[in-house]
Amino acid sequence: MEAVIKEIIVGYESEKTPLISILHRVQDKLGYLSEEVLKLVAKYLDLPLSKVYGVASFYTLLDTEEKGENIVRVCESAPCHVKGSMNVLTELKSELGIDIGETTKDNKFSLELTSCLGVCGVAPAIMVNDQVYGNLTAKKLEEILEKY
């Protein structure tokens, strides 16, 4: 783990403010940003742990706790809300058998809310891992989940 973090950080030496990029890359490699990982990032960047943890816990696409294999994020922005994102959320809760912030028993899915996915034109929308899906219906949700 330490070698992975060092390797990632070296790739960002020329950037003035690489913290967010580094945290994303570390999370991609290690799955989530544990306390141990955040301490190592802080150490190698010579930053206070409070700053590194503050950034990691502020951004919804960064995870400081272990999640399921696939993270389903439901957009709750105003356009998505008006177009039915709460219906999408209700359907997902029912289909997955979990609530917001929970992970399925088989560790396959975690369910979260996010403030905006930037695809208001196809609201309501969700993101599964890095893939965004819009113009959702119950049937489309079923098809999307089957892919994972």
LUMGU-976029 format. One line per field, with one value per atom (N, C-alpha, C, CB): residue number from 1; residue in three letters; chain; atom name; x, y, z. Coordinates in nm, 2 decimals. Glycine has a CB too. Layout:
% LUMGU-976029
k	c(NUM	...) .
r	c(ALA	...) .
c	c(A	...) .
a	c(CA	...) .
x	c(X	...) .
y	c(Y	...) .
z	c(Z	...) .
***
This chain:
% LUMGU-976029
k	c(1	1	1	1	2	2	2	2	3	3	3	3	4	4	4	4	5	5	5	5	6	6	6	6	7	7	7	7	8	8	8	8	9	9	9	9	10	10	10	10	11	11	11	11	12	12	12	12	13	13	13	13	14	14	14	14	15	15	15	15	16	16	16	16	17	17	17	17	18	18	18	18	19	19	19	19	20	20	20	20	21	21	21	21	22	22	22	22	23	23	23	23	24	24	24	24	25	25	25	25	26	26	26	26	27	27	27	27	28	28	28	28	29	29	29	29	30	30	30	30	31	31	31	31	32	32	32	32	33	33	33	33	34	34	34	34	35	35	35	35	36	36	36	36	37	37	37	37	38	38	38	38	39	39	39	39	40	40	40	40	41	41	41	41	42	42	42	42	43	43	43	43	44	44	44	44	45	45	45	45	46	46	46	46	47	47	47	47	48	48	48	48	49	49	49	49	50	50	50	50	51	51	51	51	52	52	52	52	53	53	53	53	54	54	54	54	55	55	55	55	56	56	56	56	57	57	57	57	58	58	58	58	59	59	59	59	60	60	60	60	61	61	61	61	62	62	62	62	63	63	63	63	64	64	64	64	65	65	65	65	66	66	66	66	67	67	67	67	68	68	68	68	69	69	69	69	70	70	70	70	71	71	71	71	72	72	72	72	73	73	73	73	74	74	74	74	75	75	75	75	76	76	76	76	77	77	77	77	78	78	78	78	79	79	79	79	80	80	80	80	81	81	81	81	82	82	82	82	83	83	83	83	84	84	84	84	85	85	85	85	86	86	86	86	87	87	87	87	88	88	88	88	89	89	89	89	90	90	90	90	91	91	91	91	92	92	92	92	93	93	93	93	94	94	94	94	95	95	95	95	96	96	96	96	97	97	97	97	98	98	98	98	99	99	99	99	100	100	100	100	101	101	101	101	102	102	102	102	103	103	103	103	104	104	104	104	105	105	105	105	106	106	106	106	107	107	107	107	108	108	108	108	109	109	109	109	110	110	110	110	111	111	111	111	112	112	112	112	113	113	113	113	114	114	114	114	115	115	115	115	116	116	116	116	117	117	117	117	118	118	118	118	119	119	119	119	120	120	120	120	121	121	121	121	122	122	122	122	123	123	123	123	124	124	124	124	125	125	125	125	126	126	126	126	127	127	127	127	128	128	128	128	129	129	129	129	130	130	130	130	131	131	131	131	132	132	132	132	133	133	133	133	134	134	134	134	135	135	135	135	136	136	136	136	137	137	137	137	138	138	138	138	139	139	139	139	140	140	140	140	141	141	141	141	142	142	142	142	143	143	143	143	144	144	144	144	145	145	145	145	146	146	146	146	147	147	147	147	148	148	148	148) .
r	c(MET	MET	MET	MET	GLU	GLU	GLU	GLU	ALA	ALA	ALA	ALA	VAL	VAL	VAL	VAL	ILE	ILE	ILE	ILE	LYS	LYS	LYS	LYS	GLU	GLU	GLU	GLU	ILE	ILE	ILE	ILE	ILE	ILE	ILE	ILE	VAL	VAL	VAL	VAL	GLY	GLY	GLY	GLY	TYR	TYR	TYR	TYR	GLU	GLU	GLU	GLU	SER	SER	SER	SER	GLU	GLU	GLU	GLU	LYS	LYS	LYS	LYS	THR	THR	THR	THR	PRO	PRO	PRO	PRO	LEU	LEU	LEU	LEU	ILE	ILE	ILE	ILE	SER	SER	SER	SER	ILE	ILE	ILE	ILE	LEU	LEU	LEU	LEU	HIS	HIS	HIS	HIS	ARG	ARG	ARG	ARG	VAL	VAL	VAL	VAL	GLN	GLN	GLN	GLN	ASP	ASP	ASP	ASP	LYS	LYS	LYS	LYS	LEU	LEU	LEU	LEU	GLY	GLY	GLY	GLY	TYR	TYR	TYR	TYR	LEU	LEU	LEU	LEU	SER	SER	SER	SER	GLU	GLU	GLU	GLU	GLU	GLU	GLU	GLU	VAL	VAL	VAL	VAL	LEU	LEU	LEU	LEU	LYS	LYS	LYS	LYS	LEU	LEU	LEU	LEU	VAL	VAL	VAL	VAL	ALA	ALA	ALA	ALA	LYS	LYS	LYS	LYS	TYR	TYR	TYR	TYR	LEU	LEU	LEU	LEU	ASP	ASP	ASP	ASP	LEU	LEU	LEU	LEU	PRO	PRO	PRO	PRO	LEU	LEU	LEU	LEU	SER	SER	SER	SER	LYS	LYS	LYS	LYS	VAL	VAL	VAL	VAL	TYR	TYR	TYR	TYR	GLY	GLY	GLY	GLY	VAL	VAL	VAL	VAL	ALA	ALA	ALA	ALA	SER	SER	SER	SER	PHE	PHE	PHE	PHE	TYR	TYR	TYR	TYR	THR	THR	THR	THR	LEU	LEU	LEU	LEU	LEU	LEU	LEU	LEU	ASP	ASP	ASP	ASP	THR	THR	THR	THR	GLU	GLU	GLU	GLU	GLU	GLU	GLU	GLU	LYS	LYS	LYS	LYS	GLY	GLY	GLY	GLY	GLU	GLU	GLU	GLU	ASN	ASN	ASN	ASN	ILE	ILE	ILE	ILE	VAL	VAL	VAL	VAL	ARG	ARG	ARG	ARG	VAL	VAL	VAL	VAL	CYS	CYS	CYS	CYS	GLU	GLU	GLU	GLU	SER	SER	SER	SER	ALA	ALA	ALA	ALA	PRO	PRO	PRO	PRO	CYS	CYS	CYS	CYS	HIS	HIS	HIS	HIS	VAL	VAL	VAL	VAL	LYS	LYS	LYS	LYS	GLY	GLY	GLY	GLY	SER	SER	SER	SER	MET	MET	MET	MET	ASN	ASN	ASN	ASN	VAL	VAL	VAL	VAL	LEU	LEU	LEU	LEU	THR	THR	THR	THR	GLU	GLU	GLU	GLU	LEU	LEU	LEU	LEU	LYS	LYS	LYS	LYS	SER	SER	SER	SER	GLU	GLU	GLU	GLU	LEU	LEU	LEU	LEU	GLY	GLY	GLY	GLY	ILE	ILE	ILE	ILE	ASP	ASP	ASP	ASP	ILE	ILE	ILE	ILE	GLY	GLY	GLY	GLY	GLU	GLU	GLU	GLU	THR	THR	THR	THR	THR	THR	THR	THR	LYS	LYS	LYS	LYS	ASP	ASP	ASP	ASP	ASN	ASN	ASN	ASN	LYS	LYS	LYS	LYS	PHE	PHE	PHE	PHE	SER	SER	SER	SER	LEU	LEU	LEU	LEU	GLU	GLU	GLU	GLU	LEU	LEU	LEU	LEU	THR	THR	THR	THR	SER	SER	SER	SER	CYS	CYS	CYS	CYS	LEU	LEU	LEU	LEU	GLY	GLY	GLY	GLY	VAL	VAL	VAL	VAL	CYS	CYS	CYS	CYS	GLY	GLY	GLY	GLY	VAL	VAL	VAL	VAL	ALA	ALA	ALA	ALA	PRO	PRO	PRO	PRO	ALA	ALA	ALA	ALA	ILE	ILE	ILE	ILE	MET	MET	MET	MET	VAL	VAL	VAL	VAL	ASN	ASN	ASN	ASN	ASP	ASP	ASP	ASP	GLN	GLN	GLN	GLN	VAL	VAL	VAL	VAL	TYR	TYR	TYR	TYR	GLY	GLY	GLY	GLY	ASN	ASN	ASN	ASN	LEU	LEU	LEU	LEU	THR	THR	THR	THR	ALA	ALA	ALA	ALA	LYS	LYS	LYS	LYS	LYS	LYS	LYS	LYS	LEU	LEU	LEU	LEU	GLU	GLU	GLU	GLU	GLU	GLU	GLU	GLU	ILE	ILE	ILE	ILE	LEU	LEU	LEU	LEU	GLU	GLU	GLU	GLU	LYS	LYS	LYS	LYS	TYR	TYR	TYR	TYR) .
c	c(A	A	A	A	A	A	A	A	A	A	A	A	A	A	A	A	A	A	A	A	A	A	A	A	A	A	A	A	A	A	A	A	A	A	A	A	A	A	A	A	A	A	A	A	A	A	A	A	A	A	A	A	A	A	A	A	A	A	A	A	A	A	A	A	A	A	A	A	A	A	A	A	A	A	A	A	A	A	A	A	A	A	A	A	A	A	A	A	A	A	A	A	A	A	A	A	A	A	A	A	A	A	A	A	A	A	A	A	A	A	A	A	A	A	A	A	A	A	A	A	A	A	A	A	A	A	A	A	A	A	A	A	A	A	A	A	A	A	A	A	A	A	A	A	A	A	A	A	A	A	A	A	A	A	A	A	A	A	A	A	A	A	A	A	A	A	A	A	A	A	A	A	A	A	A	A	A	A	A	A	A	A	A	A	A	A	A	A	A	A	A	A	A	A	A	A	A	A	A	A	A	A	A	A	A	A	A	A	A	A	A	A	A	A	A	A	A	A	A	A	A	A	A	A	A	A	A	A	A	A	A	A	A	A	A	A	A	A	A	A	A	A	A	A	A	A	A	A	A	A	A	A	A	A	A	A	A	A	A	A	A	A	A	A	A	A	A	A	A	A	A	A	A	A	A	A	A	A	A	A	A	A	A	A	A	A	A	A	A	A	A	A	A	A	A	A	A	A	A	A	A	A	A	A	A	A	A	A	A	A	A	A	A	A	A	A	A	A	A	A	A	A	A	A	A	A	A	A	A	A	A	A	A	A	A	A	A	A	A	A	A	A	A	A	A	A	A	A	A	A	A	A	A	A	A	A	A	A	A	A	A	A	A	A	A	A	A	A	A	A	A	A	A	A	A	A	A	A	A	A	A	A	A	A	A	A	A	A	A	A	A	A	A	A	A	A	A	A	A	A	A	A	A	A	A	A	A	A	A	A	A	A	A	A	A	A	A	A	A	A	A	A	A	A	A	A	A	A	A	A	A	A	A	A	A	A	A	A	A	A	A	A	A	A	A	A	A	A	A	A	A	A	A	A	A	A	A	A	A	A	A	A	A	A	A	A	A	A	A	A	A	A	A	A	A	A	A	A	A	A	A	A	A	A	A	A	A	A	A	A	A	A	A	A	A	A	A	A	A	A	A	A	A	A	A	A	A	A	A	A	A	A	A	A	A	A	A	A	A	A	A	A	A	A	A	A	A	A	A	A	A	A	A	A	A	A	A	A	A	A	A	A	A	A	A	A	A	A	A	A	A	A	A	A	A	A	A	A	A	A	A	A	A	A	A	A	A	A	A	A	A	A	A	A	A	A	A	A	A	A	A	A	A	A	A	A	A	A	A	A	A	A) .
a	c(N	CA	C	CB	N	CA	C	CB	N	CA	C	CB	N	CA	C	CB	N	CA	C	CB	N	CA	C	CB	N	CA	C	CB	N	CA	C	CB	N	CA	C	CB	N	CA	C	CB	N	CA	C	CB	N	CA	C	CB	N	CA	C	CB	N	CA	C	CB	N	CA	C	CB	N	CA	C	CB	N	CA	C	CB	N	CA	C	CB	N	CA	C	CB	N	CA	C	CB	N	CA	C	CB	N	CA	C	CB	N	CA	C	CB	N	CA	C	CB	N	CA	C	CB	N	CA	C	CB	N	CA	C	CB	N	CA	C	CB	N	CA	C	CB	N	CA	C	CB	N	CA	C	CB	N	CA	C	CB	N	CA	C	CB	N	CA	C	CB	N	CA	C	CB	N	CA	C	CB	N	CA	C	CB	N	CA	C	CB	N	CA	C	CB	N	CA	C	CB	N	CA	C	CB	N	CA	C	CB	N	CA	C	CB	N	CA	C	CB	N	CA	C	CB	N	CA	C	CB	N	CA	C	CB	N	CA	C	CB	N	CA	C	CB	N	CA	C	CB	N	CA	C	CB	N	CA	C	CB	N	CA	C	CB	N	CA	C	CB	N	CA	C	CB	N	CA	C	CB	N	CA	C	CB	N	CA	C	CB	N	CA	C	CB	N	CA	C	CB	N	CA	C	CB	N	CA	C	CB	N	CA	C	CB	N	CA	C	CB	N	CA	C	CB	N	CA	C	CB	N	CA	C	CB	N	CA	C	CB	N	CA	C	CB	N	CA	C	CB	N	CA	C	CB	N	CA	C	CB	N	CA	C	CB	N	CA	C	CB	N	CA	C	CB	N	CA	C	CB	N	CA	C	CB	N	CA	C	CB	N	CA	C	CB	N	CA	C	CB	N	CA	C	CB	N	CA	C	CB	N	CA	C	CB	N	CA	C	CB	N	CA	C	CB	N	CA	C	CB	N	CA	C	CB	N	CA	C	CB	N	CA	C	CB	N	CA	C	CB	N	CA	C	CB	N	CA	C	CB	N	CA	C	CB	N	CA	C	CB	N	CA	C	CB	N	CA	C	CB	N	CA	C	CB	N	CA	C	CB	N	CA	C	CB	N	CA	C	CB	N	CA	C	CB	N	CA	C	CB	N	CA	C	CB	N	CA	C	CB	N	CA	C	CB	N	CA	C	CB	N	CA	C	CB	N	CA	C	CB	N	CA	C	CB	N	CA	C	CB	N	CA	C	CB	N	CA	C	CB	N	CA	C	CB	N	CA	C	CB	N	CA	C	CB	N	CA	C	CB	N	CA	C	CB	N	CA	C	CB	N	CA	C	CB	N	CA	C	CB	N	CA	C	CB	N	CA	C	CB	N	CA	C	CB	N	CA	C	CB	N	CA	C	CB	N	CA	C	CB	N	CA	C	CB	N	CA	C	CB	N	CA	C	CB	N	CA	C	CB	N	CA	C	CB	N	CA	C	CB	N	CA	C	CB	N	CA	C	CB	N	CA	C	CB	N	CA	C	CB	N	CA	C	CB	N	CA	C	CB	N	CA	C	CB	N	CA	C	CB	N	CA	C	CB	N	CA	C	CB	N	CA	C	CB	N	CA	C	CB	N	CA	C	CB	N	CA	C	CB	N	CA	C	CB	N	CA	C	CB) .
x	c(0.08	0.00	0.09	-0.09	0.19	0.28	0.35	0.38	0.39	0.46	0.36	0.51	0.24	0.13	0.12	0.00	0.11	0.09	0.21	0.06	0.33	0.45	0.45	0.57	0.42	0.43	0.33	0.39	0.21	0.11	0.15	-0.03	0.20	0.24	0.36	0.29	0.45	0.56	0.51	0.66	0.40	0.35	0.28	0.24	0.27	0.21	0.30	0.08	0.43	0.53	0.53	0.67	0.50	0.50	0.37	0.52	0.27	0.14	0.16	0.02	0.09	0.10	0.00	0.06	-0.12	-0.22	-0.27	-0.34	-0.20	-0.23	-0.32	-0.11	-0.36	-0.42	-0.55	-0.46	-0.64	-0.76	-0.73	-0.86	-0.65	-0.61	-0.54	-0.51	-0.46	-0.39	-0.49	-0.28	-0.58	-0.68	-0.76	-0.76	-0.80	-0.88	-0.80	-0.92	-0.68	-0.59	-0.57	-0.46	-0.54	-0.52	-0.65	-0.48	-0.76	-0.89	-0.91	-1.00	-0.88	-0.90	-0.81	-0.85	-0.69	-0.60	-0.64	-0.46	-0.68	-0.70	-0.84	-0.63	-0.94	-1.08	-1.14	-1.09	-1.07	-1.12	-1.01	-1.24	-1.03	-0.93	-0.94	-0.94	-0.87	-0.87	-0.79	-0.81	-0.80	-0.73	-0.58	-0.76	-0.54	-0.39	-0.35	-0.37	-0.43	-0.40	-0.39	-0.50	-0.48	-0.48	-0.36	-0.61	-0.32	-0.20	-0.07	-0.18	-0.07	0.05	0.05	0.05	-0.07	-0.07	-0.03	-0.22	-0.08	-0.04	0.11	-0.12	0.16	0.31	0.39	0.34	0.36	0.44	0.42	0.40	0.30	0.28	0.32	0.13	0.36	0.40	0.28	0.52	0.16	0.04	-0.01	-0.07	-0.09	-0.15	-0.26	-0.22	-0.27	-0.37	-0.51	-0.36	-0.54	-0.67	-0.71	-0.67	-0.61	-0.64	-0.67	-0.52	-0.59	-0.61	-0.75	-0.50	-0.78	-0.90	-1.02	-0.91	-1.00	-1.11	-1.14	-1.06	-1.04	-1.07	-1.14	-0.94	-1.08	-1.14	-1.28	-1.05	-1.32	-1.45	-1.55	-1.45	-1.50	-1.59	-1.64	-1.51	-1.56	-1.60	-1.68	-1.48	-1.80	-1.88	-1.83	-2.02	-1.74	-1.68	-1.56	-1.65	-1.52	-1.41	-1.47	-1.31	-1.42	-1.48	-1.38	-1.53	-1.42	-1.33	-1.37	-1.33	-1.47	-1.52	-1.53	-1.65	-1.51	-1.52	-1.66	-1.47	-1.67	-1.80	-1.82	-1.82	-1.93	-1.96	-1.88	-2.11	-1.88	-1.81	-1.85	-1.83	-1.98	-2.04	-2.11	-2.14	-2.08	-2.14	-2.25	-2.04	-2.37	-2.48	-2.51	-2.61	-2.49	-2.52	-2.64	-2.39	-2.74	-2.86	-2.85	-2.99	-2.86	-2.86	-2.98	-2.84	-2.96	-3.07	-3.07	-3.05	-3.01	-3.01	-3.16	-2.92	-3.19	-3.32	-3.38	-3.32	-3.31	-3.37	-3.40	-3.28	-3.31	-3.34	-3.45	-3.21	-3.46	-3.57	-3.70	-3.55	-3.71	-3.84	-3.87	-3.82	-3.77	-3.80	-3.82	-3.69	-3.81	-3.84	-3.73	-3.90	-3.62	-3.51	-3.55	-3.40	-3.65	-3.69	-3.77	-3.78	-3.84	-3.90	-3.79	-3.99	-3.68	-3.57	-3.51	-3.47	-3.49	-3.43	-3.52	-3.41	-3.65	-3.74	-3.73	-3.88	-3.72	-3.71	-3.58	-3.72	-3.47	-3.34	-3.33	-3.23	-3.39	-3.39	-3.47	-3.46	-3.58	-3.66	-3.58	-3.79	-3.53	-3.46	-3.33	-3.41	-3.26	-3.13	-3.15	-3.03	-3.26	-3.29	-3.20	-3.27	-3.16	-3.08	-3.13	-2.93	-3.08	-3.11	-2.99	-3.16	-3.00	-2.89	-2.78	-2.93	-2.65	-2.54	-2.51	-2.56	-2.60	-2.58	-2.52	-2.71	-2.48	-2.42	-2.50	-2.27	-2.52	-2.59	-2.51	-2.62	-2.58	-2.52	-2.41	-2.62	-2.43	-2.33	-2.21	-2.39	-2.22	-2.11	-2.10	-1.98	-2.21	-2.21	-2.24	-2.31	-2.33	-2.38	-2.38	-2.52	-2.34	-2.36	-2.45	-2.23	-2.54	-2.63	-2.60	-2.78	-2.59	-2.56	-2.63	-2.41	-2.64	-2.69	-2.58	-2.79	-2.60	-2.49	-2.57	-2.41	-2.50	-2.57	-2.59	-2.49	-2.50	-2.52	-2.42	-2.49	-2.47	-2.39	-2.36	-2.46	-2.42	-2.39	-2.46	-2.25	-2.57	-2.64	-2.79	-2.62	-2.82	-2.96	-3.05	-2.96	-3.00	-3.08	-3.14	-3.00	-3.08	-3.14	-3.18	-3.03	-3.23	-3.28	-3.40	-3.31	-3.42	-3.34	-3.22	-3.42	-3.11	-2.99	-2.93	-2.89	-2.85	-2.77	-2.63	-2.84	-2.54	-2.40	-2.38	-2.30	-2.33	-2.29	-2.14	-2.36	-2.06	-1.91	-1.88	-1.85	-1.83	-1.80	-1.89	-1.66	-1.99	-2.09	-2.22	-2.12	-2.25	-2.38	-2.49	-2.35	-2.61	-2.73	-2.84	-2.77	-2.91	-3.02	-3.15	-2.97	-3.25	-3.38	-3.43	-3.38	-3.42	-3.45	-3.59	-3.38	-3.62	-3.75	-3.72	-3.83	-3.83	-3.81	-3.74	-3.94	-3.79	-3.74	-3.59	-3.82	-3.55	-3.41	-3.33	-3.40	-3.38	-3.30	-3.27	-3.38	-3.37	-3.35	-3.24	-3.49	-3.25	-3.15	-3.01	-3.19	-3.00	-2.87	-2.81	-2.89	-2.89	-2.84	-2.80	-2.94	-2.86	-2.83	-2.69	-2.93	-2.64	-2.50	-2.40	-2.48	-2.43	-2.33	-2.35	-2.34) .
y	c(-0.12	0.00	0.13	0.00	0.13	0.24	0.27	0.23	0.16	0.18	0.23	0.04	0.19	0.24	0.39	0.17	0.43	0.58	0.66	0.60	0.61	0.68	0.70	0.61	0.59	0.59	0.69	0.45	0.70	0.79	0.94	0.77	0.96	1.10	1.15	1.10	1.06	1.10	1.15	0.98	1.10	1.14	1.28	1.04	1.34	1.47	1.57	1.46	1.54	1.64	1.78	1.58	1.78	1.91	2.00	1.89	1.94	2.01	2.09	1.92	2.21	2.30	2.25	2.44	2.20	2.15	2.02	2.26	1.91	1.78	1.70	1.70	1.75	1.66	1.59	1.74	1.66	1.59	1.48	1.69	1.52	1.42	1.30	1.48	1.32	1.21	1.12	1.26	1.18	1.10	1.02	1.20	1.08	1.00	0.88	1.09	0.90	0.79	0.68	0.84	0.73	0.63	0.55	0.70	0.61	0.54	0.44	0.64	0.48	0.39	0.26	0.46	0.28	0.16	0.08	0.21	0.15	0.08	0.06	0.15	0.12	0.10	0.21	-0.03	0.25	0.36	0.42	0.31	0.53	0.61	0.59	0.76	0.48	0.45	0.55	0.30	0.55	0.64	0.62	0.62	0.50	0.47	0.53	0.32	0.52	0.57	0.73	0.53	0.79	0.93	0.98	0.98	0.91	0.95	0.94	0.85	0.84	0.82	0.94	0.69	0.97	1.08	1.21	1.09	1.23	1.35	1.36	1.36	1.25	1.24	1.27	1.10	1.20	1.22	1.35	1.11	1.42	1.55	1.66	1.57	1.62	1.72	1.81	1.79	1.75	1.83	1.78	1.81	1.87	1.82	1.72	1.94	1.62	1.51	1.57	1.41	1.68	1.74	1.79	1.85	1.85	1.90	1.79	1.98	1.68	1.57	1.50	1.46	1.48	1.42	1.52	1.39	1.65	1.74	1.73	1.88	1.73	1.71	1.58	1.73	1.47	1.34	1.32	1.23	1.39	1.37	1.47	1.38	1.58	1.68	1.63	1.81	1.58	1.54	1.41	1.53	1.41	1.29	1.18	1.32	1.20	1.10	1.03	1.15	1.08	1.02	0.95	1.13	0.83	0.74	0.72	0.61	0.76	0.73	0.60	0.85	0.54	0.41	0.31	0.42	0.18	0.08	0.07	-0.06	0.06	0.05	-0.08	0.17	-0.10	-0.22	-0.21	-0.24	-0.32	-0.33	-0.23	-0.47	-0.19	-0.09	0.01	-0.16	0.14	0.25	0.31	0.35	0.31	0.37	0.51	0.28	0.61	0.75	0.81	0.84	0.85	0.91	1.06	0.86	1.13	1.27	1.33	1.32	1.42	1.49	1.64	1.47	1.68	1.82	1.86	1.85	1.99	2.04	1.98	2.19	1.98	1.93	1.78	1.95	1.70	1.56	1.54	1.49	1.62	1.60	1.63	1.70	1.74	1.77	1.66	1.90	1.60	1.49	1.35	1.49	1.34	1.21	1.13	1.13	1.20	1.13	1.05	1.22	1.11	1.04	0.91	1.13	0.91	0.78	0.68	0.81	0.73	0.64	0.59	0.72	0.68	0.63	0.53	0.75	0.55	0.45	0.32	0.50	0.32	0.20	0.13	0.23	0.20	0.14	0.08	0.25	0.15	0.10	-0.04	0.20	-0.04	-0.16	-0.28	-0.14	-0.24	-0.34	-0.40	-0.28	-0.31	-0.35	-0.40	-0.24	-0.36	-0.40	-0.32	-0.55	-0.20	-0.12	0.02	-0.13	0.10	0.24	0.32	0.28	0.45	0.54	0.52	0.69	0.50	0.48	0.34	0.56	0.25	0.11	0.03	0.05	-0.09	-0.18	-0.31	-0.20	-0.37	-0.50	-0.61	-0.54	-0.71	-0.82	-0.89	-0.92	-0.89	-0.96	-0.87	-1.01	-0.74	-0.64	-0.60	-0.69	-0.62	-0.59	-0.44	-0.67	-0.38	-0.24	-0.16	-0.24	-0.03	0.07	0.18	0.12	0.24	0.34	0.47	0.29	0.58	0.71	0.81	0.74	0.93	1.05	1.14	1.13	1.21	1.31	1.44	1.25	1.55	1.68	1.71	1.79	1.67	1.70	1.61	1.85	1.56	1.48	1.56	1.35	1.67	1.76	1.72	1.77	1.64	1.59	1.63	1.44	1.75	1.79	1.77	1.94	1.77	1.75	1.61	1.78	1.52	1.38	1.33	1.28	1.43	1.40	1.31	1.53	1.23	1.20	1.11	1.13	1.12	1.05	0.98	1.14	0.87	0.81	0.79	0.67	0.76	0.72	0.59	0.83	0.49	0.36	0.36	0.23	0.36	0.38	0.50	0.25	0.49	0.61	0.63	0.61	0.55	0.55	0.62	0.41	0.72	0.80	0.75	0.95	0.74	0.70	0.80	0.55	0.84	0.93	0.89	1.06	0.98	0.95	0.82	0.94	0.80	0.68	0.64	0.68	0.51	0.45	0.33	0.42	0.27	0.15	0.04	0.10	0.02	-0.08	-0.05	-0.08	0.07	0.11	0.08	0.26	0.11	0.08	-0.07	0.12	-0.15	-0.30	-0.34	-0.37	-0.29	-0.32	-0.28	-0.26	-0.16	-0.11	-0.20	0.04	-0.23	-0.31	-0.45	-0.32	-0.50	-0.64	-0.64	-0.68	-0.52	-0.51	-0.54	-0.38	-0.52	-0.52	-0.65	-0.40) .
z	c(0.00	0.00	0.00	0.12	0.08	0.09	-0.04	0.20	-0.11	-0.24	-0.34	-0.29	-0.34	-0.43	-0.42	-0.42	-0.29	-0.26	-0.31	-0.11	-0.28	-0.32	-0.47	-0.27	-0.54	-0.69	-0.74	-0.74	-0.69	-0.73	-0.71	-0.66	-0.59	-0.55	-0.64	-0.41	-0.67	-0.76	-0.90	-0.79	-0.95	-1.07	-1.07	-1.12	-0.95	-0.94	-0.88	-0.85	-0.88	-0.82	-0.88	-0.83	-1.01	-1.08	-1.06	-1.23	-1.00	-0.98	-0.85	-0.97	-0.85	-0.73	-0.62	-0.77	-0.66	-0.57	-0.61	-0.55	-0.59	-0.64	-0.55	-0.67	-0.43	-0.33	-0.38	-0.21	-0.45	-0.49	-0.60	-0.55	-0.69	-0.79	-0.73	-0.90	-0.64	-0.57	-0.50	-0.47	-0.42	-0.35	-0.44	-0.26	-0.55	-0.65	-0.70	-0.77	-0.74	-0.79	-0.68	-0.84	-0.56	-0.45	-0.43	-0.32	-0.43	-0.41	-0.52	-0.40	-0.65	-0.76	-0.74	-0.89	-0.68	-0.66	-0.54	-0.65	-0.43	-0.31	-0.26	-0.20	-0.34	-0.31	-0.22	-0.24	-0.12	-0.04	0.04	0.06	0.10	0.17	0.32	0.14	0.37	0.51	0.59	0.53	0.72	0.80	0.78	0.95	0.77	0.74	0.61	0.74	0.51	0.38	0.39	0.27	0.45	0.46	0.54	0.54	0.64	0.72	0.63	0.84	0.54	0.45	0.35	0.38	0.29	0.20	0.26	0.14	0.38	0.45	0.48	0.59	0.52	0.54	0.42	0.60	0.31	0.19	0.12	0.09	0.14	0.09	0.18	0.05	0.30	0.41	0.44	0.37	0.46	0.49	0.62	0.38	0.69	0.81	0.78	0.89	0.86	0.84	0.84	0.95	0.92	0.92	0.78	1.02	0.71	0.57	0.48	0.52	0.48	0.39	0.42	0.41	0.55	0.59	0.55	0.74	0.57	0.54	0.39	0.57	0.30	0.16	0.13	0.08	0.18	0.16	0.20	0.22	0.31	0.37	0.31	0.52	0.25	0.19	0.05	0.17	-0.03	-0.17	-0.17	-0.26	-0.23	-0.23	-0.31	-0.27	-0.40	-0.49	-0.42	-0.62	-0.30	-0.23	-0.11	-0.18	-0.08	0.02	0.13	-0.03	0.26	0.37	0.45	0.47	0.39	0.45	0.34	0.53	0.37	0.27	0.22	0.33	0.09	0.02	-0.06	-0.08	-0.11	-0.19	-0.32	-0.22	-0.39	-0.52	-0.62	-0.58	-0.62	-0.71	-0.62	-0.81	-0.65	-0.57	-0.66	-0.52	-0.62	-0.69	-0.63	-0.69	-0.70	-0.65	-0.72	-0.67	-0.64	-0.70	-0.69	-0.62	-0.80	-0.81	-0.74	-0.95	-0.65	-0.58	-0.60	-0.43	-0.72	-0.75	-0.79	-0.87	-0.79	-0.82	-0.95	-0.83	-1.06	-1.19	-1.17	-1.30	-1.11	-1.09	-1.00	-1.04	-0.89	-0.79	-0.86	-0.68	-0.94	-1.01	-1.11	-1.09	-1.17	-1.27	-1.21	-1.37	-1.08	-1.02	-0.95	-1.12	-0.91	-0.85	-0.72	-0.82	-0.65	-0.53	-0.56	-0.44	-0.67	-0.72	-0.75	-0.84	-0.82	-0.85	-0.73	-0.94	-0.63	-0.50	-0.43	-0.41	-0.43	-0.37	-0.44	-0.37	-0.57	-0.65	-0.62	-0.80	-0.62	-0.59	-0.45	-0.60	-0.35	-0.21	-0.21	-0.12	-0.28	-0.29	-0.36	-0.36	-0.47	-0.56	-0.48	-0.69	-0.42	-0.35	-0.21	-0.35	-0.15	-0.01	0.09	0.00	0.05	0.14	0.14	0.10	0.24	0.25	0.21	0.39	0.21	0.18	0.28	0.18	0.23	0.32	0.35	0.44	0.30	0.33	0.22	0.37	0.24	0.14	0.15	0.17	0.03	0.03	0.10	-0.12	0.15	0.22	0.15	0.27	0.01	-0.07	-0.11	-0.20	-0.05	-0.08	-0.22	-0.03	-0.30	-0.44	-0.47	-0.51	-0.39	-0.41	-0.28	-0.47	-0.29	-0.19	-0.25	-0.13	-0.17	-0.22	-0.15	-0.19	-0.23	-0.18	-0.26	-0.19	-0.20	-0.27	-0.31	-0.18	-0.42	-0.46	-0.50	-0.58	-0.49	-0.51	-0.66	-0.45	-0.75	-0.89	-0.97	-0.92	-1.08	-1.17	-1.30	-1.21	-1.32	-1.43	-1.56	-1.45	-1.55	-1.67	-1.65	-1.69	-1.62	-1.59	-1.71	-1.56	-1.83	-1.95	-1.96	-2.07	-1.89	-1.89	-1.75	-1.95	-1.67	-1.54	-1.55	-1.46	-1.45	-1.33	-1.37	-1.22	-1.29	-1.33	-1.20	-1.39	-1.23	-1.13	-1.19	-1.09	-1.10	-1.14	-1.08	-1.11	-1.15	-1.10	-1.12	-1.16	-1.02	-1.03	-1.10	-1.09	-1.22	-1.30	-1.42	-1.35	-1.43	-1.55	-1.51	-1.60	-1.59	-1.56	-1.65	-1.58	-1.59	-1.66	-1.64	-1.61	-1.74	-1.73	-1.79	-1.79	-1.79	-1.83	-1.78	-1.99	-1.65	-1.58	-1.56	-1.45	-1.57	-1.54	-1.46	-1.68	-1.40	-1.33	-1.41	-1.27	-1.54	-1.63	-1.66	-1.76	-1.68	-1.71	-1.59	-1.75	-1.47	-1.35	-1.34	-1.22	-1.36	-1.36	-1.46	-1.39	-1.58	-1.68	-1.64	-1.82	-1.58	-1.54	-1.43	-1.49	-1.33	-1.22	-1.26	-1.11	-1.37	-1.42	-1.48	-1.52	-1.52	-1.58	-1.48	-1.65	-1.35	-1.25	-1.16	-1.16) .
***
